[in-house]
Structures are given as structure tokens and as C-alpha cells.
Amino acid sequence: MIVALKKAFTSDEPEVADGRKSVRYNIVEPCRVERWGKSYDATTRNISKGGIALDIVGMGSSALDADLTIYLRDFEPLVAESRWSHKRTFGLKFISNSDENVQLQNLIASLESSS
């Protein structure tokens, strides 16, 4: 009975070893973030199919649940929601459909093949 309930409430998506839905790939490169019309320099820490972790300079850590636009490389802008922060590091969940962003999917595929 408990096993049946657990299966009913869990996702069909496979989980990675740490219990997350998507594998995180370390990537460190500059990017830019916009929030409420202001632009901030940022550096990526890691990325997955579902989100990205960034160090954002000068924004402050009070941006929880704020929508941010991320400009990474020459990709089309990615819209994400801040899910957690610690000092200047933010964990962001993609709001825009990252599965339809070919550039992002190609980046993740290249990181996956190199790991």
C-alpha cells in the first residue's frame, strides 16, 4: 500500500543521485541578469535543464520569487524565478520553456557528453 501511494505521488522523471530531477553541470562564465529594468553582472556556477545557479553582483539577496531575465552567451533570453539565495548566489528555476531553447539544450548536451 505504501509503495503504491509513493508511486502515485512521485514524478515519472528519473531522479539523479542527490534527489534532484535534473543533473547539474558546473559551468563558470560571465552573463548578465535583468530585474525590474536594472542590469547586473553575473557569473554562472552550474546549469541544468530546469534551472541555473548564478553569482549576481550588486542585486542583493532579497529577490526571492522575483522573475529575472538571464542573458547567457548569445542565447535568446531565459526567464527564471529566484528559488533560493545565499549572499550573492542565487538558485533560479527556468520559467521560459527551456526545452524549446535549442541553444540551451545544445549547451547542456555538450556538457553532458564531456562529463
ChimeraX attribute file (.defattr): number of C-alpha atoms within 10 A of each C-alpha:
attribute: neighborCount
match mode: 1-to-1
recipient: residues
	/A:1	6
	/A:2	7
	/A:3	7
	/A:4	8
	/A:5	9
	/A:6	10
	/A:7	11
	/A:8	10
	/A:9	8
	/A:10	9
	/A:11	10
	/A:12	9
	/A:13	9
	/A:14	11
	/A:15	12
	/A:16	11
	/A:17	9
	/A:18	8
	/A:19	9
	/A:20	12
	/A:21	16
	/A:22	17
	/A:23	18
	/A:24	20
	/A:25	16
	/A:26	14
	/A:27	14
	/A:28	13
	/A:29	12
	/A:30	16
	/A:31	18
	/A:32	19
	/A:33	24
	/A:34	17
	/A:35	14
	/A:36	9
	/A:37	8
	/A:38	8
	/A:39	16
	/A:40	14
	/A:41	16
	/A:42	22
	/A:43	19
	/A:44	20
	/A:45	19
	/A:46	17
	/A:47	23
	/A:48	22
	/A:49	19
	/A:50	19
	/A:51	22
	/A:52	23
	/A:53	23
	/A:54	26
	/A:55	21
	/A:56	21
	/A:57	16
	/A:58	11
	/A:59	18
	/A:60	13
	/A:61	15
	/A:62	13
	/A:63	16
	/A:64	14
	/A:65	13
	/A:66	13
	/A:67	19
	/A:68	23
	/A:69	20
	/A:70	24
	/A:71	18
	/A:72	19
	/A:73	13
	/A:74	8
	/A:75	12
	/A:76	13
	/A:77	17
	/A:78	19
	/A:79	20
	/A:80	24
	/A:81	21
	/A:82	22
	/A:83	16
	/A:84	16
	/A:85	18
	/A:86	11
	/A:87	12
	/A:88	15
	/A:89	19
	/A:90	23
	/A:91	21
	/A:92	25
	/A:93	22
	/A:94	22
	/A:95	16
	/A:96	15
	/A:97	12
	/A:98	19
	/A:99	12
	/A:100	9
	/A:101	14
	/A:102	12
	/A:103	16
	/A:104	20
	/A:105	15
	/A:106	11
	/A:107	12
	/A:108	18
	/A:109	12
	/A:110	11
	/A:111	16
	/A:112	13
	/A:113	7
	/A:114	7
	/A:115	7
